[in-house]
């Protein structure tokens, strides 16, 4: 077989496949339903900004349903050809093919609910004034986390949360991840349940070679963050 004959045969095979696809869409009402549902699922996935792993599962579920529908349609066509008159075994063949489509469809529905349900519920909850659920780290840090607060040049309080170590943090690395009050609350909410958070007030300034002591925000802010950490099941220790 020459290369030209090979490609011609492949294009011919694709043509047969697309004709079969078209036949299913033209003759099977269930295929229309599958197409509409698949379109809605894809649109929801785009809107919810699903990660690639979720997309892979959804694509497999959609493909599984359509494959089952195509196989069922082919079984029906072969059974009708082999048994023009009604026969109990012909009925069994068609019923089993339909059952395969049902199992695939129910499995796809369950997969769709598991993948689309949580982010969709979160989006809807935001519309009705519920706070969005922030994804949390699963494991606590080996040496806990450290919280720092300082006043910027504009007088506004800035915050930073960094992973705990055995050494003093430098002024540069702490201020490189500055957050406002709302931002530090979000960062606290993302910590693992039971995490230890130590509020530190001393860093090392590499430019001057001297330690720098931070002051604490007003008591009202400190108490607000302590209460917020308690609600999020974070152990906040003020040094």
Rosetta constraint file for C-alpha pairs under 8 A:
AtomPair CA 1 CA 5 HARMONIC 6.07 0.50
AtomPair CA 1 CA 6 HARMONIC 6.50 0.50
AtomPair CA 2 CA 6 HARMONIC 6.19 0.50
AtomPair CA 3 CA 7 HARMONIC 6.33 0.50
AtomPair CA 4 CA 8 HARMONIC 6.13 0.50
AtomPair CA 5 CA 9 HARMONIC 6.05 0.50
AtomPair CA 6 CA 10 HARMONIC 6.28 0.50
AtomPair CA 7 CA 11 HARMONIC 6.18 0.50
AtomPair CA 8 CA 12 HARMONIC 6.14 0.50
AtomPair CA 9 CA 13 HARMONIC 6.15 0.50
AtomPair CA 10 CA 14 HARMONIC 6.24 0.50
AtomPair CA 11 CA 15 HARMONIC 6.18 0.50
AtomPair CA 12 CA 16 HARMONIC 6.38 0.50
AtomPair CA 13 CA 17 HARMONIC 6.30 0.50
AtomPair CA 14 CA 18 HARMONIC 6.16 0.50
AtomPair CA 15 CA 19 HARMONIC 6.15 0.50
AtomPair CA 16 CA 20 HARMONIC 6.25 0.50
AtomPair CA 17 CA 21 HARMONIC 6.22 0.50
AtomPair CA 18 CA 22 HARMONIC 6.07 0.50
AtomPair CA 19 CA 23 HARMONIC 6.09 0.50
AtomPair CA 20 CA 24 HARMONIC 6.36 0.50
AtomPair CA 21 CA 25 HARMONIC 6.41 0.50
AtomPair CA 21 CA 70 HARMONIC 7.65 0.50
AtomPair CA 22 CA 26 HARMONIC 6.08 0.50
AtomPair CA 23 CA 27 HARMONIC 6.04 0.50
AtomPair CA 24 CA 28 HARMONIC 5.41 0.50
AtomPair CA 24 CA 31 HARMONIC 6.71 0.50
AtomPair CA 24 CA 70 HARMONIC 6.76 0.50
AtomPair CA 24 CA 73 HARMONIC 7.00 0.50
AtomPair CA 25 CA 29 HARMONIC 7.41 0.50
AtomPair CA 25 CA 31 HARMONIC 5.60 0.50
AtomPair CA 25 CA 32 HARMONIC 6.31 0.50
AtomPair CA 28 CA 32 HARMONIC 7.07 0.50
AtomPair CA 28 CA 73 HARMONIC 7.94 0.50
AtomPair CA 29 CA 33 HARMONIC 6.64 0.50
AtomPair CA 30 CA 34 HARMONIC 6.18 0.50
AtomPair CA 30 CA 69 HARMONIC 7.95 0.50
AtomPair CA 31 CA 35 HARMONIC 6.11 0.50
AtomPair CA 31 CA 66 HARMONIC 7.41 0.50
AtomPair CA 31 CA 69 HARMONIC 7.03 0.50
AtomPair CA 32 CA 36 HARMONIC 6.28 0.50
AtomPair CA 33 CA 37 HARMONIC 6.15 0.50
AtomPair CA 34 CA 38 HARMONIC 5.94 0.50
AtomPair CA 34 CA 65 HARMONIC 7.60 0.50
AtomPair CA 34 CA 66 HARMONIC 7.31 0.50
AtomPair CA 35 CA 39 HARMONIC 6.14 0.50
AtomPair CA 36 CA 40 HARMONIC 6.31 0.50
AtomPair CA 37 CA 41 HARMONIC 6.12 0.50
AtomPair CA 38 CA 42 HARMONIC 6.13 0.50
AtomPair CA 38 CA 62 HARMONIC 6.54 0.50
AtomPair CA 39 CA 43 HARMONIC 6.17 0.50
AtomPair CA 40 CA 44 HARMONIC 6.14 0.50
AtomPair CA 41 CA 45 HARMONIC 6.09 0.50
AtomPair CA 41 CA 112 HARMONIC 7.69 0.50
AtomPair CA 42 CA 46 HARMONIC 6.27 0.50
AtomPair CA 43 CA 47 HARMONIC 6.23 0.50
AtomPair CA 44 CA 48 HARMONIC 5.96 0.50
AtomPair CA 44 CA 116 HARMONIC 7.69 0.50
AtomPair CA 45 CA 49 HARMONIC 5.97 0.50
AtomPair CA 45 CA 50 HARMONIC 5.55 0.50
AtomPair CA 45 CA 55 HARMONIC 7.55 0.50
AtomPair CA 45 CA 116 HARMONIC 7.25 0.50
AtomPair CA 46 CA 50 HARMONIC 6.68 0.50
AtomPair CA 48 CA 119 HARMONIC 6.67 0.50
AtomPair CA 48 CA 120 HARMONIC 7.01 0.50
AtomPair CA 50 CA 54 HARMONIC 6.15 0.50
AtomPair CA 50 CA 55 HARMONIC 6.58 0.50
AtomPair CA 51 CA 55 HARMONIC 6.49 0.50
AtomPair CA 52 CA 56 HARMONIC 6.20 0.50
AtomPair CA 53 CA 57 HARMONIC 6.60 0.50
AtomPair CA 54 CA 58 HARMONIC 6.25 0.50
AtomPair CA 54 CA 115 HARMONIC 6.65 0.50
AtomPair CA 55 CA 59 HARMONIC 6.05 0.50
AtomPair CA 56 CA 60 HARMONIC 6.27 0.50
AtomPair CA 57 CA 61 HARMONIC 6.19 0.50
AtomPair CA 57 CA 111 HARMONIC 7.88 0.50
AtomPair CA 58 CA 62 HARMONIC 6.17 0.50
AtomPair CA 58 CA 108 HARMONIC 7.97 0.50
AtomPair CA 58 CA 111 HARMONIC 7.34 0.50
AtomPair CA 58 CA 112 HARMONIC 6.98 0.50
AtomPair CA 59 CA 63 HARMONIC 6.05 0.50
AtomPair CA 60 CA 64 HARMONIC 5.98 0.50
AtomPair CA 61 CA 65 HARMONIC 6.44 0.50
AtomPair CA 61 CA 104 HARMONIC 7.90 0.50
AtomPair CA 61 CA 107 HARMONIC 7.68 0.50
AtomPair CA 61 CA 108 HARMONIC 5.16 0.50
AtomPair CA 61 CA 111 HARMONIC 7.30 0.50
AtomPair CA 62 CA 66 HARMONIC 6.41 0.50
AtomPair CA 62 CA 108 HARMONIC 6.89 0.50
AtomPair CA 63 CA 67 HARMONIC 5.94 0.50
AtomPair CA 64 CA 68 HARMONIC 6.18 0.50
AtomPair CA 64 CA 104 HARMONIC 6.33 0.50
AtomPair CA 64 CA 108 HARMONIC 7.95 0.50
AtomPair CA 65 CA 69 HARMONIC 6.25 0.50
AtomPair CA 65 CA 101 HARMONIC 6.49 0.50
AtomPair CA 65 CA 104 HARMONIC 5.19 0.50
AtomPair CA 65 CA 105 HARMONIC 5.65 0.50
AtomPair CA 65 CA 108 HARMONIC 7.17 0.50
AtomPair CA 66 CA 70 HARMONIC 6.11 0.50
AtomPair CA 67 CA 71 HARMONIC 6.14 0.50
AtomPair CA 68 CA 72 HARMONIC 6.05 0.50
AtomPair CA 68 CA 97 HARMONIC 7.92 0.50
AtomPair CA 68 CA 100 HARMONIC 6.26 0.50
AtomPair CA 68 CA 101 HARMONIC 5.08 0.50
AtomPair CA 68 CA 104 HARMONIC 6.81 0.50
AtomPair CA 69 CA 73 HARMONIC 6.16 0.50
AtomPair CA 69 CA 101 HARMONIC 5.68 0.50
AtomPair CA 70 CA 74 HARMONIC 6.25 0.50
AtomPair CA 71 CA 75 HARMONIC 6.15 0.50
AtomPair CA 71 CA 97 HARMONIC 7.43 0.50
AtomPair CA 72 CA 76 HARMONIC 6.23 0.50
AtomPair CA 72 CA 94 HARMONIC 7.37 0.50
AtomPair CA 72 CA 97 HARMONIC 4.74 0.50
AtomPair CA 72 CA 98 HARMONIC 6.25 0.50
AtomPair CA 72 CA 100 HARMONIC 7.65 0.50
AtomPair CA 72 CA 101 HARMONIC 7.17 0.50
AtomPair CA 73 CA 77 HARMONIC 6.28 0.50
AtomPair CA 74 CA 78 HARMONIC 6.23 0.50
AtomPair CA 75 CA 79 HARMONIC 6.01 0.50
AtomPair CA 75 CA 93 HARMONIC 7.35 0.50
AtomPair CA 75 CA 94 HARMONIC 6.85 0.50
AtomPair CA 75 CA 97 HARMONIC 6.94 0.50
AtomPair CA 76 CA 80 HARMONIC 6.07 0.50
AtomPair CA 76 CA 93 HARMONIC 7.84 0.50
AtomPair CA 76 CA 94 HARMONIC 5.88 0.50
AtomPair CA 76 CA 97 HARMONIC 8.00 0.50
AtomPair CA 77 CA 81 HARMONIC 6.24 0.50
AtomPair CA 78 CA 82 HARMONIC 6.07 0.50
AtomPair CA 79 CA 83 HARMONIC 5.70 0.50
AtomPair CA 79 CA 84 HARMONIC 7.90 0.50
AtomPair CA 79 CA 90 HARMONIC 6.03 0.50
AtomPair CA 79 CA 93 HARMONIC 7.43 0.50
AtomPair CA 79 CA 94 HARMONIC 7.64 0.50
AtomPair CA 80 CA 84 HARMONIC 5.32 0.50
AtomPair CA 80 CA 90 HARMONIC 7.98 0.50
AtomPair CA 83 CA 87 HARMONIC 7.05 0.50
AtomPair CA 83 CA 90 HARMONIC 6.80 0.50
AtomPair CA 86 CA 90 HARMONIC 7.05 0.50
AtomPair CA 86 CA 91 HARMONIC 7.61 0.50
AtomPair CA 87 CA 91 HARMONIC 6.42 0.50
AtomPair CA 88 CA 92 HARMONIC 6.35 0.50
AtomPair CA 89 CA 93 HARMONIC 6.26 0.50
AtomPair CA 90 CA 94 HARMONIC 6.42 0.50
AtomPair CA 91 CA 95 HARMONIC 6.04 0.50
AtomPair CA 92 CA 96 HARMONIC 6.05 0.50
AtomPair CA 93 CA 97 HARMONIC 6.27 0.50
AtomPair CA 94 CA 98 HARMONIC 6.21 0.50
AtomPair CA 95 CA 99 HARMONIC 6.13 0.50
AtomPair CA 96 CA 100 HARMONIC 6.30 0.50
AtomPair CA 97 CA 101 HARMONIC 6.66 0.50
AtomPair CA 98 CA 102 HARMONIC 6.34 0.50
AtomPair CA 99 CA 103 HARMONIC 6.19 0.50
AtomPair CA 100 CA 104 HARMONIC 6.22 0.50
AtomPair CA 101 CA 105 HARMONIC 6.04 0.50
AtomPair CA 102 CA 106 HARMONIC 6.08 0.50
AtomPair CA 103 CA 107 HARMONIC 6.10 0.50
AtomPair CA 104 CA 108 HARMONIC 6.13 0.50
AtomPair CA 105 CA 109 HARMONIC 6.20 0.50
AtomPair CA 106 CA 110 HARMONIC 6.33 0.50
AtomPair CA 107 CA 111 HARMONIC 6.20 0.50
AtomPair CA 108 CA 112 HARMONIC 6.02 0.50
AtomPair CA 109 CA 113 HARMONIC 6.21 0.50
AtomPair CA 110 CA 114 HARMONIC 6.22 0.50
AtomPair CA 111 CA 115 HARMONIC 6.16 0.50
AtomPair CA 112 CA 116 HARMONIC 5.57 0.50
AtomPair CA 112 CA 117 HARMONIC 7.30 0.50
AtomPair CA 113 CA 117 HARMONIC 4.79 0.50
AtomPair CA 114 CA 118 HARMONIC 7.17 0.50
AtomPair CA 115 CA 119 HARMONIC 7.81 0.50
AtomPair CA 116 CA 120 HARMONIC 5.84 0.50
AtomPair CA 117 CA 121 HARMONIC 5.94 0.50
AtomPair CA 118 CA 122 HARMONIC 6.18 0.50
AtomPair CA 119 CA 123 HARMONIC 6.23 0.50
AtomPair CA 120 CA 124 HARMONIC 6.22 0.50
AtomPair CA 121 CA 125 HARMONIC 5.94 0.50
AtomPair CA 122 CA 126 HARMONIC 6.34 0.50
AtomPair CA 122 CA 132 HARMONIC 6.07 0.50
AtomPair CA 122 CA 133 HARMONIC 6.87 0.50
AtomPair CA 123 CA 127 HARMONIC 6.70 0.50
AtomPair CA 123 CA 132 HARMONIC 7.62 0.50
AtomPair CA 124 CA 128 HARMONIC 6.67 0.50
AtomPair CA 125 CA 129 HARMONIC 6.40 0.50
AtomPair CA 125 CA 130 HARMONIC 4.97 0.50
AtomPair CA 125 CA 131 HARMONIC 7.21 0.50
AtomPair CA 125 CA 132 HARMONIC 7.21 0.50
AtomPair CA 126 CA 130 HARMONIC 4.92 0.50
AtomPair CA 126 CA 131 HARMONIC 5.94 0.50
AtomPair CA 126 CA 132 HARMONIC 5.99 0.50
AtomPair CA 134 CA 186 HARMONIC 7.52 0.50
AtomPair CA 134 CA 189 HARMONIC 6.67 0.50
AtomPair CA 134 CA 190 HARMONIC 6.15 0.50
AtomPair CA 135 CA 190 HARMONIC 5.93 0.50
AtomPair CA 136 CA 189 HARMONIC 6.93 0.50
AtomPair CA 136 CA 190 HARMONIC 4.19 0.50
AtomPair CA 136 CA 191 HARMONIC 5.58 0.50
AtomPair CA 136 CA 192 HARMONIC 5.72 0.50
AtomPair CA 137 CA 190 HARMONIC 6.03 0.50
AtomPair CA 137 CA 191 HARMONIC 5.37 0.50
AtomPair CA 137 CA 192 HARMONIC 4.68 0.50
AtomPair CA 138 CA 192 HARMONIC 5.40 0.50
AtomPair CA 138 CA 193 HARMONIC 7.75 0.50
AtomPair CA 139 CA 192 HARMONIC 5.70 0.50
AtomPair CA 140 CA 144 HARMONIC 6.89 0.50
AtomPair CA 140 CA 191 HARMONIC 7.50 0.50
AtomPair CA 140 CA 192 HARMONIC 5.42 0.50
AtomPair CA 140 CA 193 HARMONIC 7.48 0.50
AtomPair CA 140 CA 194 HARMONIC 7.20 0.50
AtomPair CA 140 CA 195 HARMONIC 5.24 0.50
AtomPair CA 140 CA 196 HARMONIC 7.83 0.50
AtomPair CA 141 CA 145 HARMONIC 6.67 0.50
AtomPair CA 141 CA 163 HARMONIC 7.03 0.50
AtomPair CA 141 CA 164 HARMONIC 7.68 0.50
AtomPair CA 141 CA 195 HARMONIC 7.16 0.50
AtomPair CA 142 CA 164 HARMONIC 7.93 0.50
AtomPair CA 143 CA 163 HARMONIC 7.47 0.50
AtomPair CA 143 CA 164 HARMONIC 5.20 0.50
AtomPair CA 143 CA 165 HARMONIC 6.21 0.50
AtomPair CA 144 CA 163 HARMONIC 6.50 0.50
AtomPair CA 144 CA 164 HARMONIC 5.27 0.50
AtomPair CA 144 CA 195 HARMONIC 6.48 0.50
AtomPair CA 144 CA 196 HARMONIC 4.97 0.50
AtomPair CA 144 CA 197 HARMONIC 6.02 0.50
AtomPair CA 144 CA 198 HARMONIC 7.44 0.50
AtomPair CA 145 CA 161 HARMONIC 6.77 0.50
AtomPair CA 145 CA 162 HARMONIC 5.82 0.50
AtomPair CA 145 CA 163 HARMONIC 4.47 0.50
AtomPair CA 145 CA 164 HARMONIC 4.67 0.50
AtomPair CA 145 CA 195 HARMONIC 7.54 0.50
AtomPair CA 145 CA 196 HARMONIC 6.19 0.50
AtomPair CA 145 CA 197 HARMONIC 4.77 0.50
AtomPair CA 145 CA 198 HARMONIC 6.21 0.50
AtomPair CA 146 CA 161 HARMONIC 5.53 0.50
AtomPair CA 146 CA 162 HARMONIC 5.34 0.50
AtomPair CA 146 CA 163 HARMONIC 5.99 0.50
AtomPair CA 146 CA 164 HARMONIC 5.51 0.50
AtomPair CA 146 CA 197 HARMONIC 5.45 0.50
AtomPair CA 146 CA 198 HARMONIC 4.72 0.50
AtomPair CA 146 CA 199 HARMONIC 5.79 0.50
AtomPair CA 146 CA 200 HARMONIC 6.39 0.50
AtomPair CA 147 CA 159 HARMONIC 7.15 0.50
AtomPair CA 147 CA 160 HARMONIC 5.77 0.50
AtomPair CA 147 CA 161 HARMONIC 4.61 0.50
AtomPair CA 147 CA 162 HARMONIC 6.72 0.50
AtomPair CA 147 CA 197 HARMONIC 6.58 0.50
AtomPair CA 147 CA 198 HARMONIC 5.85 0.50
AtomPair CA 147 CA 199 HARMONIC 4.49 0.50
AtomPair CA 147 CA 200 HARMONIC 5.90 0.50
AtomPair CA 148 CA 159 HARMONIC 5.50 0.50
AtomPair CA 148 CA 160 HARMONIC 5.21 0.50
AtomPair CA 148 CA 161 HARMONIC 6.48 0.50
AtomPair CA 148 CA 174 HARMONIC 7.41 0.50
AtomPair CA 148 CA 199 HARMONIC 5.96 0.50
AtomPair CA 148 CA 200 HARMONIC 5.53 0.50
AtomPair CA 148 CA 201 HARMONIC 6.30 0.50
AtomPair CA 148 CA 214 HARMONIC 7.90 0.50
AtomPair CA 149 CA 157 HARMONIC 6.73 0.50
AtomPair CA 149 CA 158 HARMONIC 5.58 0.50
AtomPair CA 149 CA 159 HARMONIC 4.41 0.50
AtomPair CA 149 CA 160 HARMONIC 6.62 0.50
AtomPair CA 149 CA 201 HARMONIC 7.37 0.50
AtomPair CA 149 CA 214 HARMONIC 6.83 0.50
AtomPair CA 149 CA 215 HARMONIC 7.45 0.50
AtomPair CA 149 CA 216 HARMONIC 6.54 0.50
AtomPair CA 149 CA 217 HARMONIC 7.16 0.50
AtomPair CA 150 CA 157 HARMONIC 5.63 0.50
AtomPair CA 150 CA 158 HARMONIC 5.39 0.50
AtomPair CA 150 CA 159 HARMONIC 6.55 0.50
AtomPair CA 150 CA 214 HARMONIC 5.81 0.50
AtomPair CA 150 CA 215 HARMONIC 6.60 0.50
AtomPair CA 150 CA 216 HARMONIC 7.24 0.50
AtomPair CA 150 CA 217 HARMONIC 7.63 0.50
AtomPair CA 151 CA 155 HARMONIC 5.42 0.50
AtomPair CA 151 CA 156 HARMONIC 5.46 0.50
AtomPair CA 151 CA 157 HARMONIC 4.41 0.50
AtomPair CA 151 CA 158 HARMONIC 5.90 0.50
AtomPair CA 152 CA 156 HARMONIC 5.48 0.50
AtomPair CA 152 CA 157 HARMONIC 6.18 0.50
AtomPair CA 152 CA 158 HARMONIC 6.51 0.50
AtomPair CA 157 CA 180 HARMONIC 6.87 0.50
AtomPair CA 157 CA 181 HARMONIC 7.62 0.50
AtomPair CA 157 CA 217 HARMONIC 7.17 0.50
AtomPair CA 158 CA 178 HARMONIC 5.81 0.50
AtomPair CA 158 CA 179 HARMONIC 5.54 0.50
AtomPair CA 158 CA 180 HARMONIC 5.24 0.50
AtomPair CA 158 CA 181 HARMONIC 7.20 0.50
AtomPair CA 159 CA 178 HARMONIC 5.32 0.50
AtomPair CA 159 CA 179 HARMONIC 4.89 0.50
AtomPair CA 159 CA 180 HARMONIC 6.07 0.50
AtomPair CA 159 CA 181 HARMONIC 7.08 0.50
AtomPair CA 159 CA 184 HARMONIC 6.37 0.50
AtomPair CA 160 CA 174 HARMONIC 6.16 0.50
AtomPair CA 160 CA 175 HARMONIC 6.93 0.50
AtomPair CA 160 CA 177 HARMONIC 5.78 0.50
AtomPair CA 160 CA 178 HARMONIC 5.04 0.50
AtomPair CA 160 CA 179 HARMONIC 5.87 0.50
AtomPair CA 160 CA 184 HARMONIC 6.95 0.50
AtomPair CA 161 CA 174 HARMONIC 7.85 0.50
AtomPair CA 161 CA 177 HARMONIC 7.74 0.50
AtomPair CA 161 CA 184 HARMONIC 7.42 0.50
AtomPair CA 161 CA 187 HARMONIC 7.40 0.50
AtomPair CA 162 CA 174 HARMONIC 7.32 0.50
AtomPair CA 168 CA 202 HARMONIC 7.72 0.50
AtomPair CA 168 CA 203 HARMONIC 6.01 0.50
AtomPair CA 168 CA 204 HARMONIC 6.55 0.50
AtomPair CA 169 CA 173 HARMONIC 6.89 0.50
AtomPair CA 169 CA 174 HARMONIC 6.79 0.50
AtomPair CA 169 CA 203 HARMONIC 5.28 0.50
AtomPair CA 169 CA 204 HARMONIC 6.19 0.50
AtomPair CA 170 CA 174 HARMONIC 6.37 0.50
AtomPair CA 170 CA 203 HARMONIC 5.27 0.50
AtomPair CA 170 CA 204 HARMONIC 4.47 0.50
AtomPair CA 170 CA 205 HARMONIC 5.77 0.50
AtomPair CA 170 CA 206 HARMONIC 6.76 0.50
AtomPair CA 171 CA 175 HARMONIC 6.11 0.50
AtomPair CA 171 CA 203 HARMONIC 5.55 0.50
AtomPair CA 171 CA 204 HARMONIC 5.64 0.50
AtomPair CA 171 CA 205 HARMONIC 5.16 0.50
AtomPair CA 171 CA 206 HARMONIC 7.39 0.50
AtomPair CA 171 CA 212 HARMONIC 7.76 0.50
AtomPair CA 172 CA 176 HARMONIC 5.98 0.50
AtomPair CA 172 CA 205 HARMONIC 7.36 0.50
AtomPair CA 172 CA 206 HARMONIC 7.92 0.50
AtomPair CA 173 CA 177 HARMONIC 7.29 0.50
AtomPair CA 174 CA 178 HARMONIC 7.22 0.50
AtomPair CA 179 CA 183 HARMONIC 5.15 0.50
AtomPair CA 179 CA 184 HARMONIC 5.71 0.50
AtomPair CA 180 CA 184 HARMONIC 6.19 0.50
AtomPair CA 181 CA 185 HARMONIC 6.37 0.50
AtomPair CA 182 CA 186 HARMONIC 6.40 0.50
AtomPair CA 183 CA 187 HARMONIC 6.27 0.50
AtomPair CA 184 CA 188 HARMONIC 6.09 0.50
AtomPair CA 185 CA 189 HARMONIC 6.16 0.50
AtomPair CA 185 CA 225 HARMONIC 7.43 0.50
AtomPair CA 185 CA 228 HARMONIC 7.46 0.50
AtomPair CA 186 CA 190 HARMONIC 6.37 0.50
AtomPair CA 187 CA 191 HARMONIC 6.77 0.50
AtomPair CA 188 CA 229 HARMONIC 6.72 0.50
AtomPair CA 188 CA 232 HARMONIC 7.66 0.50
AtomPair CA 188 CA 234 HARMONIC 7.65 0.50
AtomPair CA 189 CA 229 HARMONIC 7.67 0.50
AtomPair CA 189 CA 232 HARMONIC 6.06 0.50
AtomPair CA 191 CA 195 HARMONIC 6.50 0.50
AtomPair CA 191 CA 234 HARMONIC 7.57 0.50
AtomPair CA 192 CA 234 HARMONIC 7.73 0.50
AtomPair CA 193 CA 232 HARMONIC 7.14 0.50
AtomPair CA 193 CA 233 HARMONIC 5.50 0.50
AtomPair CA 193 CA 234 HARMONIC 6.13 0.50
AtomPair CA 194 CA 233 HARMONIC 5.66 0.50
AtomPair CA 194 CA 234 HARMONIC 5.18 0.50
AtomPair CA 194 CA 235 HARMONIC 6.36 0.50
AtomPair CA 195 CA 233 HARMONIC 7.72 0.50
AtomPair CA 195 CA 234 HARMONIC 5.24 0.50
AtomPair CA 195 CA 235 HARMONIC 6.08 0.50
AtomPair CA 196 CA 234 HARMONIC 6.29 0.50
AtomPair CA 196 CA 235 HARMONIC 4.81 0.50
AtomPair CA 196 CA 236 HARMONIC 6.18 0.50
AtomPair CA 196 CA 237 HARMONIC 7.57 0.50
AtomPair CA 197 CA 234 HARMONIC 6.96 0.50
AtomPair CA 197 CA 235 HARMONIC 5.85 0.50
AtomPair CA 197 CA 236 HARMONIC 4.68 0.50
AtomPair CA 197 CA 237 HARMONIC 6.13 0.50
AtomPair CA 198 CA 236 HARMONIC 5.88 0.50
AtomPair CA 198 CA 237 HARMONIC 4.82 0.50
AtomPair CA 198 CA 238 HARMONIC 6.13 0.50
AtomPair CA 198 CA 239 HARMONIC 6.90 0.50
AtomPair CA 199 CA 236 HARMONIC 7.09 0.50
AtomPair CA 199 CA 237 HARMONIC 5.91 0.50
AtomPair CA 199 CA 238 HARMONIC 4.73 0.50
AtomPair CA 199 CA 239 HARMONIC 5.76 0.50
AtomPair CA 200 CA 238 HARMONIC 7.12 0.50
AtomPair CA 200 CA 239 HARMONIC 5.89 0.50
AtomPair CA 201 CA 213 HARMONIC 5.53 0.50
AtomPair CA 201 CA 214 HARMONIC 4.65 0.50
AtomPair CA 201 CA 215 HARMONIC 6.51 0.50
AtomPair CA 201 CA 216 HARMONIC 7.44 0.50
AtomPair CA 201 CA 239 HARMONIC 7.41 0.50
AtomPair CA 202 CA 211 HARMONIC 6.77 0.50
AtomPair CA 202 CA 212 HARMONIC 5.65 0.50
AtomPair CA 202 CA 213 HARMONIC 4.44 0.50
AtomPair CA 202 CA 214 HARMONIC 5.93 0.50
AtomPair CA 203 CA 211 HARMONIC 5.69 0.50
AtomPair CA 203 CA 212 HARMONIC 5.29 0.50
AtomPair CA 203 CA 213 HARMONIC 6.50 0.50
AtomPair CA 203 CA 214 HARMONIC 7.86 0.50
AtomPair CA 204 CA 209 HARMONIC 7.12 0.50
AtomPair CA 204 CA 210 HARMONIC 6.07 0.50
AtomPair CA 204 CA 211 HARMONIC 4.31 0.50
AtomPair CA 204 CA 212 HARMONIC 5.84 0.50
AtomPair CA 205 CA 209 HARMONIC 5.60 0.50
AtomPair CA 205 CA 210 HARMONIC 5.52 0.50
AtomPair CA 205 CA 211 HARMONIC 5.75 0.50
AtomPair CA 205 CA 212 HARMONIC 6.35 0.50
AtomPair CA 206 CA 210 HARMONIC 7.09 0.50
AtomPair CA 216 CA 222 HARMONIC 7.62 0.50
AtomPair CA 217 CA 221 HARMONIC 6.15 0.50
AtomPair CA 217 CA 222 HARMONIC 6.34 0.50
AtomPair CA 218 CA 222 HARMONIC 6.42 0.50
AtomPair CA 219 CA 223 HARMONIC 5.97 0.50
AtomPair CA 220 CA 224 HARMONIC 6.07 0.50
AtomPair CA 221 CA 225 HARMONIC 6.24 0.50
AtomPair CA 222 CA 226 HARMONIC 6.16 0.50
AtomPair CA 223 CA 227 HARMONIC 6.05 0.50
AtomPair CA 224 CA 228 HARMONIC 6.12 0.50
AtomPair CA 225 CA 229 HARMONIC 5.99 0.50
AtomPair CA 226 CA 230 HARMONIC 6.19 0.50
AtomPair CA 226 CA 236 HARMONIC 6.30 0.50
AtomPair CA 227 CA 231 HARMONIC 6.28 0.50
AtomPair CA 228 CA 232 HARMONIC 6.39 0.50
AtomPair CA 229 CA 233 HARMONIC 6.17 0.50
AtomPair CA 229 CA 234 HARMONIC 4.91 0.50
AtomPair CA 229 CA 235 HARMONIC 6.78 0.50
AtomPair CA 229 CA 236 HARMONIC 6.42 0.50
AtomPair CA 230 CA 234 HARMONIC 5.57 0.50
AtomPair CA 230 CA 235 HARMONIC 6.71 0.50
AtomPair CA 230 CA 236 HARMONIC 7.61 0.50
